[in-house]
Amino acid sequence: MGDSYDVSDTLPIDEVAAGTNLMIGGPPLTGKRDLARSLVEAGCRRGEGALVITMREDADRLLDKSPPLADAVAEGRAGVVDCVTRERGEEVRDTRWVRYASSPGDVTDIGIRSAGLFQALDEGGVGRVRSGFVSIPTMLMYTEPRRLFRFLHVYTGRIQSADQLGFALIELGDREAFDRFAPLFDGMVQTRTNEDGERQLRVVGVTSSPTEWVPY
């Protein structure tokens, strides 16, 4: 199964140990979601699996925008939990690889549907899976911190025990949320925009000291 994931095409480090959960944190509009998507897509291109929880755009739109993820879904090595479509009031039915939760705040529903996909990927023999796009700020708009903590505790624990690689998004300006949820994660990819408007990132907590800031 391999004991690490190659992240060298996206991050300034070569690999991350299997079973690692990373926060992607930074101010608004610094590309956190794009970065999470590129990390998941890089795995899809390598033939790895993916489990994506989408809270900003529906599954159809996400898969249109992401050919690597769409290919992985078509090949039965990736699944999507869509938290958008049902909340808009649309009638949809779960398929094997796309499951629909009622809203970004229904942590019980999201938990059940993501667990179903974890199991389907496992039964399909998809050992190496990158999980991403859980947005802590979005979920906090819908649900209380205590319930979200319980959900994330189970979610990150499952990623750890299955030797997967997980990414969740957080706004670093919200100190209270950061202090509350950071203990569930092993490290962080920090994002920022410099004076020239260039997006930069660095990795904190994975290597013995933070990496340099690099453009992305």
Backbone as JSON, one array per atom type, in Angstrom:
{
  "sequence": "MGDSYDVSDTLPIDEVAAGTNLMIGGPPLTGKRDLARSLVEAGCRRGEGALVITMREDADRLLDKSPPLADAVAEGRAGVVDCVTRERGEEVRDTRWVRYASSPGDVTDIGIRSAGLFQALDEGGVGRVRSGFVSIPTMLMYTEPRRLFRFLHVYTGRIQSADQLGFALIELGDREAFDRFAPLFDGMVQTRTNEDGERQLRVVGVTSSPTEWVPY",
  "N": [[0.83, -1.21, 0.0], [2.12, 1.11, 0.45], [3.8, 3.68, 2.27], [3.62, 6.38, 2.11], [2.51, 9.45, 0.53], [2.99, 10.95, -2.58], [3.54, 14.3, -2.93], [4.87, 16.11, -4.34], [4.41, 17.48, -6.72], [2.76, 19.54, -6.07], [3.29, 20.68, -3.55], [5.99, 22.12, -1.51], [7.38, 19.92, -0.48], [8.45, 16.5, -0.63], [6.93, 14.2, 0.06], [4.16, 12.9, 1.98], [3.35, 11.23, 4.96], [1.36, 8.25, 4.93], [-1.95, 8.2, 6.28], [-2.08, 10.75, 7.26], [-3.56, 13.84, 8.28], [-4.2, 16.98, 7.01], [-4.57, 20.47, 7.57], [-5.7, 23.05, 5.41], [-4.95, 26.24, 5.46], [-5.65, 29.73, 5.59], [-6.07, 33.26, 4.78], [-9.27, 34.51, 3.44], [-9.9, 34.03, -0.08], [-7.39, 33.12, -0.92], [-7.01, 30.89, -2.36], [-7.47, 28.35, -1.22], [-9.33, 26.23, -1.64], [-8.87, 25.6, -4.33], [-6.28, 24.68, -4.13], [-6.61, 22.41, -2.5], [-8.07, 20.91, -4.29], [-6.19, 20.54, -6.34], [-4.34, 18.92, -5.03], [-5.82, 16.6, -4.59], [-6.46, 15.92, -7.24], [-3.91, 15.43, -8.26], [-3.33, 13.02, -7.07], [-5.35, 11.43, -8.25], [-4.45, 11.42, -10.88], [-2.26, 9.81, -10.59], [-3.35, 7.37, -10.37], [-4.44, 6.87, -7.92], [-7.09, 6.76, -5.41], [-10.02, 8.79, -4.55], [-11.91, 10.74, -2.2], [-14.31, 13.0, -2.03], [-15.8, 15.73, -0.42], [-18.12, 17.95, -1.29], [-18.95, 21.31, -0.88], [-19.42, 23.74, -1.92], [-19.9, 23.77, -4.66], [-22.05, 21.88, -6.84], [-22.02, 18.27, -7.45], [-22.06, 17.64, -10.24], [-21.08, 19.96, -11.44], [-18.58, 20.18, -10.24], [-17.32, 17.84, -11.22], [-17.34, 18.37, -13.94], [-15.49, 20.44, -13.98], [-13.22, 19.17, -13.2], [-11.49, 17.02, -14.76], [-9.58, 14.9, -14.01], [-10.65, 13.94, -11.59], [-13.23, 13.26, -12.41], [-12.64, 11.17, -14.2], [-11.61, 9.32, -12.38], [-13.88, 8.78, -10.84], [-15.5, 7.63, -12.8], [-14.06, 5.33, -13.21], [-14.46, 3.97, -10.9], [-12.92, 4.49, -8.63], [-13.19, 6.66, -7.07], [-15.2, 8.8, -5.02], [-17.97, 11.06, -4.42], [-19.38, 13.24, -2.06], [-22.09, 15.19, -2.22], [-23.08, 18.2, -0.97], [-24.74, 20.18, -1.73], [-26.77, 20.09, -3.76], [-29.25, 18.93, -2.8], [-29.86, 20.72, -0.81], [-30.62, 22.9, -2.25], [-33.08, 22.14, -2.91], [-33.48, 20.34, -4.93], [-34.54, 17.28, -6.43], [-32.81, 14.37, -6.1], [-31.12, 11.25, -6.67], [-29.08, 9.0, -4.86], [-26.11, 7.66, -6.34], [-23.83, 4.96, -7.08], [-21.28, 6.12, -6.75], [-21.71, 8.81, -6.29], [-23.04, 10.57, -3.72], [-25.72, 12.17, -1.99], [-25.93, 14.62, 0.41], [-28.05, 16.3, 2.84], [-27.46, 18.97, 3.53], [-24.67, 21.31, 4.04], [-24.48, 21.41, 6.76], [-25.55, 19.2, 7.96], [-24.25, 17.08, 9.76], [-24.54, 14.45, 10.54], [-25.77, 13.17, 8.37], [-23.84, 13.68, 6.35], [-21.75, 12.27, 7.47], [-22.73, 9.61, 7.39], [-23.01, 9.2, 4.62], [-20.41, 9.65, 3.67], [-19.09, 7.62, 5.03], [-20.25, 5.42, 3.79], [-19.14, 5.65, 1.25], [-16.39, 5.42, 1.85], [-16.42, 2.74, 2.58], [-17.28, 1.51, 0.17], [-15.14, 2.11, -1.53], [-13.12, 0.77, -0.21], [-14.05, -1.89, -0.38], [-13.81, -2.13, -3.08], [-11.15, -2.41, -3.34], [-9.58, -0.15, -3.4], [-6.9, 1.19, -2.2], [-5.25, 3.43, -1.74], [-6.16, 6.57, -0.97], [-7.14, 9.93, -1.39], [-8.62, 12.35, 0.58], [-10.77, 15.15, 0.6], [-11.71, 18.72, 0.74], [-13.44, 19.25, 2.84], [-14.95, 21.87, 4.44], [-14.33, 23.78, 7.06], [-15.12, 26.48, 7.84], [-17.48, 26.79, 6.25], [-19.12, 24.72, 7.22], [-19.42, 25.53, 9.85], [-21.16, 27.63, 9.58], [-23.55, 26.42, 9.54], [-23.78, 24.57, 11.59], [-23.21, 23.69, 15.07], [-20.1, 24.21, 16.86], [-19.4, 22.05, 18.61], [-20.72, 19.76, 17.6], [-19.6, 19.66, 15.08], [-16.94, 19.2, 15.73], [-17.11, 16.58, 16.74], [-17.88, 15.19, 14.43], [-15.6, 15.69, 12.78], [-13.65, 14.48, 14.29], [-14.25, 11.75, 14.04], [-14.09, 11.52, 11.24], [-11.41, 12.31, 10.58], [-10.12, 10.38, 12.04], [-10.83, 8.07, 10.69], [-9.54, 8.42, 8.25], [-6.92, 8.37, 9.14], [-6.7, 5.73, 10.23], [-7.11, 4.21, 7.98], [-4.89, 4.65, 6.45], [-5.01, 6.78, 4.64], [-4.95, 10.04, 2.99], [-5.73, 13.17, 4.15], [-7.46, 16.32, 3.67], [-8.54, 19.42, 4.99], [-10.33, 22.53, 5.0], [-9.65, 25.74, 6.46], [-10.26, 29.0, 7.89], [-7.69, 31.14, 8.75], [-8.02, 33.44, 10.19], [-9.96, 33.06, 12.08], [-9.47, 32.57, 15.11], [-10.47, 31.17, 17.3], [-11.84, 28.97, 16.2], [-9.68, 27.77, 14.93], [-8.0, 27.07, 17.13], [-9.66, 25.24, 18.34], [-10.05, 23.13, 16.47], [-7.57, 22.44, 15.39], [-6.03, 20.48, 16.89], [-6.9, 18.04, 15.86], [-5.53, 17.59, 13.58], [-2.52, 16.86, 11.68], [-0.74, 18.63, 10.64], [-0.19, 21.58, 8.6], [-1.01, 23.25, 5.55], [-0.22, 26.36, 4.73], [-1.68, 29.29, 3.34], [-1.25, 32.34, 1.46], [-1.48, 35.71, 0.15], [0.89, 37.65, -1.45], [2.36, 41.05, -1.48], [2.35, 41.66, -4.18], [0.17, 40.4, -5.09], [0.52, 37.75, -5.58], [-0.13, 34.32, -5.15], [0.91, 32.35, -2.43], [2.4, 29.53, -0.68], [3.15, 27.54, 2.23], [4.45, 24.74, 4.08], [3.64, 23.53, 7.25], [4.55, 21.86, 10.19], [4.83, 19.32, 9.2], [7.39, 18.69, 8.38], [10.55, 19.04, 10.17], [10.92, 21.78, 10.51], [9.07, 24.74, 9.43], [8.47, 24.99, 5.88], [9.97, 27.08, 3.31], [8.17, 29.96, 2.05], [6.49, 29.51, -0.99], [5.63, 30.27, -4.43], [2.45, 29.44, -5.93]],
  "CA": [[0.0, 0.0, 0.0], [2.99, 2.28, 0.47], [3.6, 4.38, 3.53], [3.59, 7.83, 1.93], [1.87, 9.99, -0.68], [3.84, 11.91, -3.29], [2.86, 15.6, -3.08], [5.93, 17.02, -4.82], [3.98, 18.33, -7.83], [1.92, 20.64, -5.57], [3.84, 21.28, -2.32], [7.46, 22.17, -1.47], [7.96, 18.74, 0.16], [8.3, 15.38, -1.57], [5.89, 13.23, 0.39], [3.48, 12.99, 3.28], [3.09, 9.87, 5.43], [-0.01, 7.76, 4.88], [-2.65, 8.39, 7.55], [-1.92, 12.15, 7.69], [-4.62, 14.82, 8.03], [-3.64, 18.33, 6.93], [-5.41, 21.64, 7.36], [-5.24, 24.06, 4.45], [-5.43, 27.42, 6.17], [-5.17, 31.04, 5.16], [-7.14, 34.25, 4.65], [-10.16, 34.29, 2.31], [-9.44, 34.33, -1.44], [-5.99, 32.77, -1.18], [-6.95, 29.68, -3.19], [-7.4, 27.11, -0.42], [-10.1, 25.15, -2.27], [-8.14, 25.21, -5.56], [-5.11, 23.92, -3.71], [-7.09, 21.09, -2.07], [-8.46, 20.17, -5.48], [-5.0, 20.07, -7.08], [-3.73, 17.8, -4.29], [-6.63, 15.4, -4.86], [-6.31, 15.58, -8.66], [-2.57, 14.86, -8.47], [-3.46, 11.6, -6.71], [-6.17, 10.77, -9.28], [-3.6, 11.21, -12.07], [-1.33, 8.72, -10.29], [-4.1, 6.13, -10.23], [-4.96, 6.72, -6.56], [-8.51, 7.04, -5.26], [-10.37, 10.07, -3.93], [-13.22, 10.89, -1.6], [-14.45, 14.45, -1.96], [-17.05, 16.27, 0.13], [-18.2, 19.26, -1.93], [-19.87, 22.17, -0.13], [-19.54, 25.03, -2.6], [-20.52, 23.54, -5.97], [-22.63, 20.53, -6.86], [-21.14, 17.22, -7.99], [-21.96, 17.74, -11.7], [-20.2, 21.07, -11.79], [-17.23, 19.82, -9.8], [-16.74, 16.83, -12.11], [-17.08, 19.07, -15.21], [-14.28, 21.27, -13.83], [-12.08, 18.36, -12.79], [-11.39, 15.77, -15.51], [-8.93, 13.79, -13.32], [-11.59, 13.39, -10.61], [-14.31, 12.63, -13.17], [-12.12, 9.88, -14.69], [-11.49, 8.4, -11.24], [-15.25, 8.37, -10.5], [-15.95, 6.71, -13.86], [-13.33, 4.06, -13.07], [-14.82, 3.34, -9.65], [-11.92, 4.64, -7.56], [-13.41, 7.94, -6.38], [-16.59, 9.09, -4.69], [-18.26, 12.45, -4.09], [-20.56, 13.57, -1.26], [-22.57, 16.5, -2.67], [-23.87, 18.81, 0.11], [-25.3, 21.4, -2.31], [-27.94, 19.9, -4.62], [-30.49, 18.72, -2.03], [-30.16, 21.93, -0.06], [-31.31, 23.79, -3.2], [-34.44, 21.64, -3.11], [-33.59, 19.46, -6.11], [-34.72, 15.84, -6.18], [-31.74, 13.56, -6.71], [-30.97, 9.94, -6.05], [-27.68, 8.56, -4.74], [-25.59, 6.62, -7.23], [-22.78, 4.23, -6.34], [-20.11, 6.95, -6.43], [-22.1, 10.18, -5.92], [-24.07, 10.52, -2.68], [-26.22, 13.53, -1.75], [-26.31, 14.96, 1.79], [-29.12, 17.32, 2.8], [-26.88, 20.32, 3.59], [-23.31, 21.28, 4.61], [-24.52, 21.39, 8.22], [-26.1, 17.95, 8.47], [-23.03, 16.28, 9.94], [-24.91, 13.03, 10.62], [-26.0, 12.74, 6.99], [-22.55, 13.68, 5.66], [-20.98, 11.17, 8.06], [-23.25, 8.34, 6.87], [-22.73, 9.07, 3.18], [-18.96, 9.5, 3.45], [-18.74, 6.27, 5.5], [-20.66, 4.49, 2.73], [-18.14, 5.72, 0.16], [-15.17, 4.8, 2.38], [-16.61, 1.29, 2.51], [-17.33, 1.09, -1.23], [-13.77, 2.18, -2.06], [-12.38, -0.3, 0.44], [-14.49, -3.15, -0.98], [-13.3, -2.15, -4.46], [-9.7, -2.58, -3.3], [-8.87, 1.13, -3.61], [-6.21, 1.36, -0.92], [-4.66, 4.76, -1.57], [-7.26, 7.52, -1.21], [-6.98, 11.29, -0.87], [-9.94, 12.89, 0.94], [-10.63, 16.59, 0.76], [-12.71, 19.77, 0.54], [-14.25, 19.56, 4.02], [-14.7, 23.27, 4.73], [-14.75, 24.07, 8.44], [-15.92, 27.71, 7.91], [-18.81, 26.57, 5.68], [-19.92, 23.87, 8.12], [-19.73, 26.31, 11.06], [-22.31, 28.5, 9.32], [-24.76, 25.61, 9.63], [-23.83, 23.65, 12.73], [-22.44, 24.2, 16.21], [-18.74, 23.69, 16.9], [-19.28, 20.75, 19.28], [-21.15, 18.7, 16.68], [-18.61, 19.6, 14.0], [-15.75, 18.55, 16.29], [-17.36, 15.13, 16.8], [-17.82, 14.7, 13.04], [-14.21, 15.73, 12.29], [-12.9, 13.49, 15.07], [-14.49, 10.46, 13.39], [-13.64, 11.61, 9.85], [-9.94, 12.29, 10.53], [-9.71, 9.09, 12.58], [-11.0, 7.06, 9.65], [-8.44, 8.66, 7.3], [-5.68, 7.91, 9.78], [-6.62, 4.27, 10.39], [-7.11, 3.58, 6.65], [-3.68, 5.07, 5.73], [-5.33, 7.71, 3.57], [-4.39, 11.38, 3.16], [-6.92, 14.04, 4.23], [-7.29, 17.78, 3.66], [-9.72, 20.2, 5.36], [-10.06, 23.95, 4.84], [-9.99, 26.58, 7.6], [-9.81, 30.39, 7.8], [-6.77, 31.35, 9.88], [-8.45, 34.61, 10.97], [-10.86, 32.63, 13.15], [-8.54, 31.96, 16.08], [-11.19, 30.24, 18.17], [-12.05, 27.74, 15.42], [-8.37, 27.14, 14.71], [-7.56, 26.44, 18.38], [-10.54, 24.12, 18.65], [-9.97, 22.0, 15.53], [-6.18, 22.11, 15.01], [-5.5, 19.24, 17.48], [-7.31, 16.86, 15.09], [-4.74, 17.53, 12.35], [-1.09, 16.59, 11.89], [0.07, 19.73, 10.11], [-0.97, 22.55, 7.85], [-0.51, 23.98, 4.4], [-0.67, 27.75, 4.91], [-1.72, 30.05, 2.09], [-1.34, 33.8, 1.61], [-1.21, 36.48, -1.07], [1.89, 38.67, -1.1], [2.02, 42.43, -1.88], [2.14, 41.72, -5.63], [-1.02, 39.63, -5.45], [0.9, 36.38, -5.94], [-0.48, 33.32, -4.13], [2.05, 31.59, -1.92], [2.07, 28.55, 0.35], [4.24, 26.85, 2.91], [3.97, 23.58, 4.85], [4.01, 23.67, 8.65], [4.2, 20.75, 11.06], [5.08, 18.01, 8.58], [8.84, 18.51, 8.5], [11.0, 19.53, 11.48], [10.64, 23.22, 10.59], [8.24, 25.13, 8.29], [9.19, 25.2, 4.61], [9.93, 28.46, 2.8], [6.99, 30.32, 1.26], [6.73, 29.36, -2.43], [4.44, 30.61, -5.22], [1.72, 28.3, -6.51]],
  "C": [[0.87, 1.26, 0.0], [2.73, 3.1, 1.71], [3.68, 5.88, 3.37], [2.92, 8.19, 0.61], [2.79, 11.03, -1.29], [3.05, 13.21, -3.5], [3.78, 16.62, -3.74], [5.47, 17.9, -5.98], [3.15, 19.52, -7.36], [2.57, 21.39, -4.41], [5.37, 21.26, -2.33], [8.08, 21.06, -0.61], [7.68, 17.57, -0.77], [7.11, 14.49, -1.25], [5.32, 13.49, 1.77], [3.14, 11.57, 3.69], [1.62, 9.5, 5.27], [-0.65, 7.9, 6.26], [-2.56, 9.8, 8.09], [-3.15, 12.97, 7.35], [-4.0, 16.22, 8.06], [-4.75, 19.37, 6.84], [-4.83, 22.45, 6.21], [-5.82, 25.36, 4.95], [-4.83, 28.69, 5.63], [-6.34, 32.01, 5.1], [-8.07, 33.89, 3.49], [-9.47, 34.65, 0.99], [-7.95, 34.07, -1.66], [-5.89, 31.39, -1.84], [-6.92, 28.36, -2.44], [-8.12, 25.95, -1.11], [-9.41, 24.66, -3.55], [-6.95, 24.32, -5.21], [-5.53, 22.5, -3.28], [-7.45, 20.25, -3.3], [-7.23, 19.69, -6.24], [-4.32, 18.92, -6.37], [-4.49, 16.5, -4.52], [-6.46, 14.96, -6.31], [-4.96, 14.95, -8.95], [-2.6, 13.36, -8.13], [-4.24, 10.83, -7.75], [-5.32, 10.47, -10.52], [-2.61, 10.08, -11.86], [-2.05, 7.39, -10.12], [-4.59, 5.87, -8.81], [-6.47, 7.01, -6.56], [-8.74, 8.39, -4.6], [-11.74, 9.97, -3.28], [-13.39, 12.37, -1.31], [-15.81, 14.8, -1.37], [-17.16, 17.7, -0.4], [-19.31, 20.1, -1.3], [-20.13, 23.49, -0.83], [-20.24, 24.86, -3.94], [-21.04, 22.12, -6.0], [-21.7, 19.56, -7.58], [-20.96, 17.35, -9.49], [-20.95, 18.81, -12.1], [-18.75, 20.77, -11.42], [-16.58, 18.85, -10.79], [-16.5, 17.41, -13.51], [-15.76, 19.82, -15.14], [-13.04, 20.43, -13.58], [-12.03, 17.02, -13.53], [-10.67, 14.63, -14.76], [-9.86, 13.12, -12.3], [-12.74, 12.67, -11.32], [-13.88, 11.27, -13.7], [-12.07, 8.87, -13.56], [-12.87, 7.9, -10.8], [-15.75, 7.35, -11.51], [-15.29, 5.34, -13.73], [-13.6, 3.38, -11.73], [-13.75, 3.42, -8.58], [-12.04, 6.0, -6.87], [-14.9, 8.13, -6.14], [-16.75, 10.53, -4.26], [-19.49, 12.49, -3.18], [-20.92, 15.01, -1.61], [-23.49, 17.06, -1.58], [-24.67, 20.01, -0.4], [-26.67, 21.16, -2.96], [-29.24, 19.76, -3.83], [-30.88, 19.97, -1.27], [-30.89, 22.95, -0.94], [-32.73, 23.3, -3.49], [-34.6, 20.73, -4.31], [-33.73, 18.01, -5.68], [-33.59, 15.08, -6.86], [-31.64, 12.24, -5.97], [-29.48, 9.6, -5.98], [-27.34, 7.56, -5.85], [-24.47, 5.91, -6.46], [-21.68, 5.18, -5.87], [-20.45, 8.41, -6.16], [-23.26, 10.07, -4.94], [-24.46, 11.96, -2.32], [-26.62, 13.71, -0.29], [-27.28, 16.14, 1.75], [-28.6, 18.75, 2.86], [-25.47, 20.23, 4.17], [-23.31, 21.2, 6.13], [-25.04, 20.09, 8.8], [-24.96, 16.95, 8.65], [-23.35, 14.79, 10.02], [-25.05, 12.45, 9.22], [-24.68, 12.65, 6.21], [-21.7, 12.51, 6.16], [-21.41, 9.82, 7.5], [-22.84, 8.14, 5.41], [-21.23, 8.93, 2.91], [-18.51, 8.12, 3.93], [-19.1, 5.22, 4.45], [-19.66, 4.47, 1.59], [-16.8, 5.15, 0.61], [-15.25, 3.28, 2.2], [-16.59, 0.78, 1.07], [-15.94, 1.09, -1.86], [-12.93, 1.04, -1.49], [-12.74, -1.66, -0.18], [-13.99, -3.28, -2.42], [-11.79, -2.3, -4.51], [-8.92, -1.31, -3.57], [-8.2, 1.49, -2.3], [-5.75, 2.79, -0.68], [-5.7, 5.8, -1.96], [-6.89, 8.87, -0.62], [-8.38, 11.86, -0.63], [-9.83, 14.39, 1.15], [-11.89, 17.4, 0.62], [-13.64, 19.97, 1.73], [-13.92, 20.99, 4.42], [-15.24, 23.61, 6.11], [-15.54, 25.37, 8.52], [-17.34, 27.52, 7.36], [-19.68, 25.78, 6.64], [-20.29, 24.63, 9.39], [-20.88, 27.29, 10.85], [-23.62, 27.75, 9.56], [-24.88, 24.81, 10.92], [-22.95, 24.15, 13.85], [-21.09, 23.51, 16.3], [-18.62, 22.31, 17.55], [-19.64, 19.59, 18.36], [-20.13, 18.53, 15.55], [-17.34, 18.91, 14.5], [-15.93, 17.04, 16.3], [-17.27, 14.51, 15.41], [-16.37, 14.61, 12.56], [-13.34, 14.72, 13.03], [-13.03, 12.11, 14.42], [-13.88, 10.44, 11.98], [-12.11, 11.52, 9.76], [-9.41, 10.96, 11.06], [-9.79, 7.99, 11.53], [-9.88, 7.2, 8.61], [-7.13, 8.12, 7.86], [-5.61, 6.37, 9.8], [-6.58, 3.56, 9.04], [-5.87, 3.95, 5.83], [-3.99, 5.94, 4.52], [-4.62, 9.04, 3.82], [-5.58, 12.35, 3.1], [-6.56, 15.51, 4.26], [-8.61, 18.44, 4.07], [-9.35, 21.68, 5.32], [-10.46, 24.72, 6.1], [-9.52, 28.01, 7.33], [-8.9, 30.65, 9.0], [-7.15, 32.56, 10.71], [-9.34, 34.23, 12.14], [-10.06, 31.82, 14.17], [-9.23, 30.89, 16.92], [-11.4, 28.9, 17.46], [-10.72, 27.01, 15.23], [-7.93, 26.39, 15.97], [-8.39, 25.19, 18.7], [-10.24, 22.9, 17.77], [-8.55, 21.56, 15.2], [-5.67, 20.81, 15.63], [-5.88, 17.97, 16.7], [-6.41, 16.63, 13.88], [-3.25, 17.4, 12.66], [-0.2, 17.73, 11.43], [-0.81, 20.61, 9.25], [-0.24, 23.01, 6.59], [-1.09, 25.39, 4.54], [-0.65, 28.47, 3.58], [-1.75, 31.55, 2.41], [-1.19, 34.42, 0.22], [-0.2, 37.55, -0.7], [1.5, 40.04, -1.67], [1.72, 42.52, -3.38], [0.92, 40.91, -6.06], [-0.71, 38.19, -5.85], [0.51, 35.44, -4.79], [0.75, 32.53, -3.73], [1.58, 30.57, -0.89], [3.34, 28.09, 1.04], [3.62, 25.7, 3.74], [4.53, 23.67, 6.26], [3.63, 22.39, 9.39], [4.47, 19.37, 10.49], [6.56, 17.68, 8.64], [9.28, 19.19, 9.8], [10.83, 21.04, 11.63], [9.8, 23.6, 9.37], [9.07, 25.28, 7.02], [9.21, 26.71, 4.31], [8.58, 28.69, 2.13], [7.34, 30.16, -0.22], [5.46, 29.75, -3.19], [3.72, 29.34, -5.7], [0.6, 28.8, -7.42]]
}
